[in-house]
Each structure stands twice: as C-alpha cells, then as structure tokens.
Amino acid sequence: MDRKNAASALGRSAKTLSAWARLKIGPTPVKVGGRIFYRWAEIQKFASV
C-alpha cells in the first residue's frame, strides 16, 4: 500500500511515516520503482505494538 494509505491506516500523516523511515522506526518501507510502499503485514504488526 502507498504511504498515504498506510498513514491513514495508522492514524498518522504521510509526513510522519516519511520521518519514521528516515529514523528507522515504524513499519519498514519498500521502495519499488522509485516509489515507497508498505506491506499490510508490517502496518498491522506496527499498529498492534
């Protein structure tokens, strides 16, 4: 799922997920063709913490 939808699922902003990625916290992003995506399992795992 893209960053916007992942942020919505976590109740955060896309900028927050971007900052978390730089700090190596939060769900692990996956870069595909220059775009950032998140696996649904990662979103669920992080939300349950």
mmCIF file of the N, C-alpha and C atoms, coordinates in Angstrom:
data_MODEL
# 
_entry.id   MODEL 
# 
loop_
_atom_site.group_PDB 
_atom_site.id 
_atom_site.type_symbol 
_atom_site.label_atom_id 
_atom_site.label_alt_id 
_atom_site.label_comp_id 
_atom_site.label_asym_id 
_atom_site.label_entity_id 
_atom_site.label_seq_id 
_atom_site.pdbx_PDB_ins_code 
_atom_site.Cartn_x 
_atom_site.Cartn_y 
_atom_site.Cartn_z 
_atom_site.occupancy 
_atom_site.B_iso_or_equiv 
_atom_site.pdbx_formal_charge 
_atom_site.auth_seq_id 
_atom_site.auth_comp_id 
_atom_site.auth_asym_id 
_atom_site.auth_atom_id 
_atom_site.pdbx_PDB_model_num 
ATOM 1   N N  . MET A 1 1  ? 0.851  -1.157 0.000  1.00 0.00 ? 1  MET A N  1 
ATOM 2   C CA . MET A 1 1  ? 0.000  0.000  0.000  1.00 0.00 ? 1  MET A CA 1 
ATOM 3   C C  . MET A 1 1  ? 0.899  1.222  0.000  1.00 0.00 ? 1  MET A C  1 
ATOM 4   N N  . ASP A 1 2  ? 0.414  2.305  -0.588 1.00 0.00 ? 2  ASP A N  1 
ATOM 5   C CA . ASP A 1 2  ? 1.246  3.502  -0.671 1.00 0.00 ? 2  ASP A CA 1 
ATOM 6   C C  . ASP A 1 2  ? 1.304  4.216  0.676  1.00 0.00 ? 2  ASP A C  1 
ATOM 7   N N  . ARG A 1 3  ? 2.194  5.208  0.779  1.00 0.00 ? 3  ARG A N  1 
ATOM 8   C CA . ARG A 1 3  ? 2.431  5.893  2.048  1.00 0.00 ? 3  ARG A CA 1 
ATOM 9   C C  . ARG A 1 3  ? 1.190  6.603  2.558  1.00 0.00 ? 3  ARG A C  1 
ATOM 10  N N  . LYS A 1 4  ? 0.424  7.210  1.671  1.00 0.00 ? 4  LYS A N  1 
ATOM 11  C CA . LYS A 1 4  ? -0.782 7.939  2.076  1.00 0.00 ? 4  LYS A CA 1 
ATOM 12  C C  . LYS A 1 4  ? -1.791 6.999  2.739  1.00 0.00 ? 4  LYS A C  1 
ATOM 13  N N  . ASN A 1 5  ? -2.040 5.857  2.132  1.00 0.00 ? 5  ASN A N  1 
ATOM 14  C CA . ASN A 1 5  ? -2.984 4.892  2.695  1.00 0.00 ? 5  ASN A CA 1 
ATOM 15  C C  . ASN A 1 5  ? -2.444 4.225  3.955  1.00 0.00 ? 5  ASN A C  1 
ATOM 16  N N  . ALA A 1 6  ? -1.151 3.978  3.997  1.00 0.00 ? 6  ALA A N  1 
ATOM 17  C CA . ALA A 1 6  ? -0.553 3.398  5.196  1.00 0.00 ? 6  ALA A CA 1 
ATOM 18  C C  . ALA A 1 6  ? -0.676 4.367  6.367  1.00 0.00 ? 6  ALA A C  1 
ATOM 19  N N  . ALA A 1 7  ? -0.435 5.631  6.102  1.00 0.00 ? 7  ALA A N  1 
ATOM 20  C CA . ALA A 1 7  ? -0.558 6.651  7.145  1.00 0.00 ? 7  ALA A CA 1 
ATOM 21  C C  . ALA A 1 7  ? -1.994 6.734  7.647  1.00 0.00 ? 7  ALA A C  1 
ATOM 22  N N  . SER A 1 8  ? -2.930 6.668  6.746  1.00 0.00 ? 8  SER A N  1 
ATOM 23  C CA . SER A 1 8  ? -4.342 6.708  7.115  1.00 0.00 ? 8  SER A CA 1 
ATOM 24  C C  . SER A 1 8  ? -4.710 5.508  7.986  1.00 0.00 ? 8  SER A C  1 
ATOM 25  N N  . ALA A 1 9  ? -4.196 4.334  7.647  1.00 0.00 ? 9  ALA A N  1 
ATOM 26  C CA . ALA A 1 9  ? -4.477 3.125  8.414  1.00 0.00 ? 9  ALA A CA 1 
ATOM 27  C C  . ALA A 1 9  ? -3.920 3.221  9.833  1.00 0.00 ? 9  ALA A C  1 
ATOM 28  N N  . LEU A 1 10 ? -2.820 3.966  10.002 1.00 0.00 ? 10 LEU A N  1 
ATOM 29  C CA . LEU A 1 10 ? -2.202 4.113  11.316 1.00 0.00 ? 10 LEU A CA 1 
ATOM 30  C C  . LEU A 1 10 ? -2.680 5.360  12.057 1.00 0.00 ? 10 LEU A C  1 
ATOM 31  N N  . GLY A 1 11 ? -3.491 6.181  11.393 1.00 0.00 ? 11 GLY A N  1 
ATOM 32  C CA . GLY A 1 11 ? -3.956 7.411  12.024 1.00 0.00 ? 11 GLY A CA 1 
ATOM 33  C C  . GLY A 1 11 ? -2.874 8.467  12.127 1.00 0.00 ? 11 GLY A C  1 
ATOM 34  N N  . ARG A 1 12 ? -1.945 8.452  11.209 1.00 0.00 ? 12 ARG A N  1 
ATOM 35  C CA . ARG A 1 12 ? -0.824 9.405  11.174 1.00 0.00 ? 12 ARG A CA 1 
ATOM 36  C C  . ARG A 1 12 ? -0.808 10.099 9.821  1.00 0.00 ? 12 ARG A C  1 
ATOM 37  N N  . SER A 1 13 ? 0.085  11.061 9.665  1.00 0.00 ? 13 SER A N  1 
ATOM 38  C CA . SER A 1 13 ? 0.213  11.731 8.376  1.00 0.00 ? 13 SER A CA 1 
ATOM 39  C C  . SER A 1 13 ? 1.301  11.043 7.545  1.00 0.00 ? 13 SER A C  1 
ATOM 40  N N  . ALA A 1 14 ? 1.260  11.273 6.249  1.00 0.00 ? 14 ALA A N  1 
ATOM 41  C CA . ALA A 1 14 ? 2.275  10.710 5.360  1.00 0.00 ? 14 ALA A CA 1 
ATOM 42  C C  . ALA A 1 14 ? 3.654  11.269 5.716  1.00 0.00 ? 14 ALA A C  1 
ATOM 43  N N  . LYS A 1 15 ? 3.713  12.529 6.150  1.00 0.00 ? 15 LYS A N  1 
ATOM 44  C CA . LYS A 1 15 ? 4.990  13.130 6.559  1.00 0.00 ? 15 LYS A CA 1 
ATOM 45  C C  . LYS A 1 15 ? 5.569  12.414 7.770  1.00 0.00 ? 15 LYS A C  1 
ATOM 46  N N  . THR A 1 16 ? 4.694  11.968 8.674  1.00 0.00 ? 16 THR A N  1 
ATOM 47  C CA . THR A 1 16 ? 5.159  11.236 9.856  1.00 0.00 ? 16 THR A CA 1 
ATOM 48  C C  . THR A 1 16 ? 5.802  9.925  9.427  1.00 0.00 ? 16 THR A C  1 
ATOM 49  N N  . LEU A 1 17 ? 5.174  9.189  8.521  1.00 0.00 ? 17 LEU A N  1 
ATOM 50  C CA . LEU A 1 17 ? 5.758  7.940  8.046  1.00 0.00 ? 17 LEU A CA 1 
ATOM 51  C C  . LEU A 1 17 ? 7.088  8.188  7.341  1.00 0.00 ? 17 LEU A C  1 
ATOM 52  N N  . SER A 1 18 ? 7.183  9.285  6.623  1.00 0.00 ? 18 SER A N  1 
ATOM 53  C CA . SER A 1 18 ? 8.426  9.637  5.953  1.00 0.00 ? 18 SER A CA 1 
ATOM 54  C C  . SER A 1 18 ? 9.527  9.891  6.986  1.00 0.00 ? 18 SER A C  1 
ATOM 55  N N  . ALA A 1 19 ? 9.197  10.627 8.030  1.00 0.00 ? 19 ALA A N  1 
ATOM 56  C CA . ALA A 1 19 ? 10.177 10.902 9.093  1.00 0.00 ? 19 ALA A CA 1 
ATOM 57  C C  . ALA A 1 19 ? 10.575 9.621  9.802  1.00 0.00 ? 19 ALA A C  1 
ATOM 58  N N  . TRP A 1 20 ? 9.607  8.746  10.083 1.00 0.00 ? 20 TRP A N  1 
ATOM 59  C CA . TRP A 1 20 ? 9.905  7.475  10.733 1.00 0.00 ? 20 TRP A CA 1 
ATOM 60  C C  . TRP A 1 20 ? 10.852 6.646  9.879  1.00 0.00 ? 20 TRP A C  1 
ATOM 61  N N  . ALA A 1 21 ? 10.661 6.660  8.578  1.00 0.00 ? 21 ALA A N  1 
ATOM 62  C CA . ALA A 1 21 ? 11.531 5.889  7.686  1.00 0.00 ? 21 ALA A CA 1 
ATOM 63  C C  . ALA A 1 21 ? 12.971 6.397  7.767  1.00 0.00 ? 21 ALA A C  1 
ATOM 64  N N  . ARG A 1 22 ? 13.129 7.717  7.821  1.00 0.00 ? 22 ARG A N  1 
ATOM 65  C CA . ARG A 1 22 ? 14.478 8.287  7.947  1.00 0.00 ? 22 ARG A CA 1 
ATOM 66  C C  . ARG A 1 22 ? 15.121 7.899  9.276  1.00 0.00 ? 22 ARG A C  1 
ATOM 67  N N  . LEU A 1 23 ? 14.311 7.805  10.335 1.00 0.00 ? 23 LEU A N  1 
ATOM 68  C CA . LEU A 1 23 ? 14.819 7.467  11.666 1.00 0.00 ? 23 LEU A CA 1 
ATOM 69  C C  . LEU A 1 23 ? 14.882 5.960  11.923 1.00 0.00 ? 23 LEU A C  1 
ATOM 70  N N  . LYS A 1 24 ? 14.466 5.173  10.919 1.00 0.00 ? 24 LYS A N  1 
ATOM 71  C CA . LYS A 1 24 ? 14.458 3.699  11.007 1.00 0.00 ? 24 LYS A CA 1 
ATOM 72  C C  . LYS A 1 24 ? 13.543 3.200  12.128 1.00 0.00 ? 24 LYS A C  1 
ATOM 73  N N  . ILE A 1 25 ? 12.393 3.857  12.315 1.00 0.00 ? 25 ILE A N  1 
ATOM 74  C CA . ILE A 1 25 ? 11.375 3.391  13.248 1.00 0.00 ? 25 ILE A CA 1 
ATOM 75  C C  . ILE A 1 25 ? 10.070 3.233  12.479 1.00 0.00 ? 25 ILE A C  1 
ATOM 76  N N  . GLY A 1 26 ? 9.115  2.579  13.074 1.00 0.00 ? 26 GLY A N  1 
ATOM 77  C CA . GLY A 1 26 ? 7.832  2.396  12.396 1.00 0.00 ? 26 GLY A CA 1 
ATOM 78  C C  . GLY A 1 26 ? 7.881  1.232  11.426 1.00 0.00 ? 26 GLY A C  1 
ATOM 79  N N  . PRO A 1 27 ? 6.828  1.090  10.612 1.00 0.00 ? 27 PRO A N  1 
ATOM 80  C CA . PRO A 1 27 ? 6.787  -0.009 9.640  1.00 0.00 ? 27 PRO A CA 1 
ATOM 81  C C  . PRO A 1 27 ? 7.877  0.153  8.585  1.00 0.00 ? 27 PRO A C  1 
ATOM 82  N N  . THR A 1 28 ? 8.410  -0.958 8.134  1.00 0.00 ? 28 THR A N  1 
ATOM 83  C CA . THR A 1 28 ? 9.503  -0.942 7.159  1.00 0.00 ? 28 THR A CA 1 
ATOM 84  C C  . THR A 1 28 ? 8.975  -0.627 5.761  1.00 0.00 ? 28 THR A C  1 
ATOM 85  N N  . PRO A 1 29 ? 9.476  0.451  5.146  1.00 0.00 ? 29 PRO A N  1 
ATOM 86  C CA . PRO A 1 29 ? 9.038  0.783  3.788  1.00 0.00 ? 29 PRO A CA 1 
ATOM 87  C C  . PRO A 1 29 ? 9.744  -0.084 2.748  1.00 0.00 ? 29 PRO A C  1 
ATOM 88  N N  . VAL A 1 30 ? 9.099  -0.232 1.597  1.00 0.00 ? 30 VAL A N  1 
ATOM 89  C CA . VAL A 1 30 ? 9.665  -0.984 0.475  1.00 0.00 ? 30 VAL A CA 1 
ATOM 90  C C  . VAL A 1 30 ? 9.679  -0.040 -0.728 1.00 0.00 ? 30 VAL A C  1 
ATOM 91  N N  . LYS A 1 31 ? 10.837 0.120  -1.335 1.00 0.00 ? 31 LYS A N  1 
ATOM 92  C CA . LYS A 1 31 ? 10.960 1.003  -2.493 1.00 0.00 ? 31 LYS A CA 1 
ATOM 93  C C  . LYS A 1 31 ? 10.791 0.190  -3.768 1.00 0.00 ? 31 LYS A C  1 
ATOM 94  N N  . VAL A 1 32 ? 9.827  0.586  -4.596 1.00 0.00 ? 32 VAL A N  1 
ATOM 95  C CA . VAL A 1 32 ? 9.548  -0.107 -5.854 1.00 0.00 ? 32 VAL A CA 1 
ATOM 96  C C  . VAL A 1 32 ? 9.507  0.946  -6.959 1.00 0.00 ? 32 VAL A C  1 
ATOM 97  N N  . GLY A 1 33 ? 10.465 0.878  -7.850 1.00 0.00 ? 33 GLY A N  1 
ATOM 98  C CA . GLY A 1 33 ? 10.490 1.802  -8.972 1.00 0.00 ? 33 GLY A CA 1 
ATOM 99  C C  . GLY A 1 33 ? 10.520 3.262  -8.558 1.00 0.00 ? 33 GLY A C  1 
ATOM 100 N N  . GLY A 1 34 ? 11.210 3.574  -7.480 1.00 0.00 ? 34 GLY A N  1 
ATOM 101 C CA . GLY A 1 34 ? 11.317 4.948  -7.022 1.00 0.00 ? 34 GLY A CA 1 
ATOM 102 C C  . GLY A 1 34 ? 10.172 5.405  -6.141 1.00 0.00 ? 34 GLY A C  1 
ATOM 103 N N  . ARG A 1 35 ? 9.182  4.548  -5.918 1.00 0.00 ? 35 ARG A N  1 
ATOM 104 C CA . ARG A 1 35 ? 8.050  4.889  -5.050 1.00 0.00 ? 35 ARG A CA 1 
ATOM 105 C C  . ARG A 1 35 ? 8.127  4.071  -3.775 1.00 0.00 ? 35 ARG A C  1 
ATOM 106 N N  . ILE A 1 36 ? 7.536  4.590  -2.715 1.00 0.00 ? 36 ILE A N  1 
ATOM 107 C CA . ILE A 1 36 ? 7.571  3.933  -1.411 1.00 0.00 ? 36 ILE A CA 1 
ATOM 108 C C  . ILE A 1 36 ? 6.227  3.263  -1.134 1.00 0.00 ? 36 ILE A C  1 
ATOM 109 N N  . PHE A 1 37 ? 6.308  2.013  -0.718 1.00 0.00 ? 37 PHE A N  1 
ATOM 110 C CA . PHE A 1 37 ? 5.119  1.242  -0.358 1.00 0.00 ? 37 PHE A CA 1 
ATOM 111 C C  . PHE A 1 37 ? 5.355  0.564  0.982  1.00 0.00 ? 37 PHE A C  1 
ATOM 112 N N  . TYR A 1 38 ? 4.274  0.097  1.589  1.00 0.00 ? 38 TYR A N  1 
ATOM 113 C CA . TYR A 1 38 ? 4.336  -0.625 2.853  1.00 0.00 ? 38 TYR A CA 1 
ATOM 114 C C  . TYR A 1 38 ? 3.546  -1.909 2.710  1.00 0.00 ? 38 TYR A C  1 
ATOM 115 N N  . ARG A 1 39 ? 4.068  -2.983 3.284  1.00 0.00 ? 39 ARG A N  1 
ATOM 116 C CA . ARG A 1 39 ? 3.330  -4.253 3.290  1.00 0.00 ? 39 ARG A CA 1 
ATOM 117 C C  . ARG A 1 39 ? 2.256  -4.185 4.370  1.00 0.00 ? 39 ARG A C  1 
ATOM 118 N N  . TRP A 1 40 ? 1.085  -4.729 4.075  1.00 0.00 ? 40 TRP A N  1 
ATOM 119 C CA . TRP A 1 40 ? -0.032 -4.698 5.007  1.00 0.00 ? 40 TRP A CA 1 
ATOM 120 C C  . TRP A 1 40 ? 0.338  -5.375 6.326  1.00 0.00 ? 40 TRP A C  1 
ATOM 121 N N  . ALA A 1 41 ? 1.093  -6.460 6.260  1.00 0.00 ? 41 ALA A N  1 
ATOM 122 C CA . ALA A 1 41 ? 1.507  -7.168 7.472  1.00 0.00 ? 41 ALA A CA 1 
ATOM 123 C C  . ALA A 1 41 ? 2.359  -6.264 8.368  1.00 0.00 ? 41 ALA A C  1 
ATOM 124 N N  . GLU A 1 42 ? 3.207  -5.449 7.768  1.00 0.00 ? 42 GLU A N  1 
ATOM 125 C CA . GLU A 1 42 ? 4.032  -4.510 8.537  1.00 0.00 ? 42 GLU A CA 1 
ATOM 126 C C  . GLU A 1 42 ? 3.165  -3.458 9.227  1.00 0.00 ? 42 GLU A C  1 
ATOM 127 N N  . ILE A 1 43 ? 2.165  -2.969 8.531  1.00 0.00 ? 43 ILE A N  1 
ATOM 128 C CA . ILE A 1 43 ? 1.250  -1.978 9.098  1.00 0.00 ? 43 ILE A CA 1 
ATOM 129 C C  . ILE A 1 43 ? 0.510  -2.588 10.287 1.00 0.00 ? 43 ILE A C  1 
ATOM 130 N N  . GLN A 1 44 ? 0.005  -3.792 10.115 1.00 0.00 ? 44 GLN A N  1 
ATOM 131 C CA . GLN A 1 44 ? -0.735 -4.461 11.187 1.00 0.00 ? 44 GLN A CA 1 
ATOM 132 C C  . GLN A 1 44 ? 0.172  -4.738 12.381 1.00 0.00 ? 44 GLN A C  1 
ATOM 133 N N  . LYS A 1 45 ? 1.389  -5.194 12.121 1.00 0.00 ? 45 LYS A N  1 
ATOM 134 C CA . LYS A 1 45 ? 2.345  -5.502 13.195 1.00 0.00 ? 45 LYS A CA 1 
ATOM 135 C C  . LYS A 1 45 ? 2.659  -4.239 13.990 1.00 0.00 ? 45 LYS A C  1 
ATOM 136 N N  . PHE A 1 46 ? 2.904  -3.153 13.304 1.00 0.00 ? 46 PHE A N  1 
ATOM 137 C CA . PHE A 1 46 ? 3.250  -1.912 13.985 1.00 0.00 ? 46 PHE A CA 1 
ATOM 138 C C  . PHE A 1 46 ? 2.053  -1.348 14.748 1.00 0.00 ? 46 PHE A C  1 
ATOM 139 N N  . ALA A 1 47 ? 0.860  -1.487 14.194 1.00 0.00 ? 47 ALA A N  1 
ATOM 140 C CA . ALA A 1 47 ? -0.335 -0.958 14.852 1.00 0.00 ? 47 ALA A CA 1 
ATOM 141 C C  . ALA A 1 47 ? -0.652 -1.716 16.128 1.00 0.00 ? 47 ALA A C  1 
ATOM 142 N N  . SER A 1 48 ? -0.257 -2.975 16.210 1.00 0.00 ? 48 SER A N  1 
ATOM 143 C CA . SER A 1 48 ? -0.568 -3.769 17.399 1.00 0.00 ? 48 SER A CA 1 
ATOM 144 C C  . SER A 1 48 ? 0.417  -3.554 18.535 1.00 0.00 ? 48 SER A C  1 
ATOM 145 N N  . VAL A 1 49 ? 1.501  -2.848 18.276 1.00 0.00 ? 49 VAL A N  1 
ATOM 146 C CA . VAL A 1 49 ? 2.530  -2.605 19.309 1.00 0.00 ? 49 VAL A CA 1 
ATOM 147 C C  . VAL A 1 49 ? 2.084  -1.546 20.269 1.00 0.00 ? 49 VAL A C  1 
# 
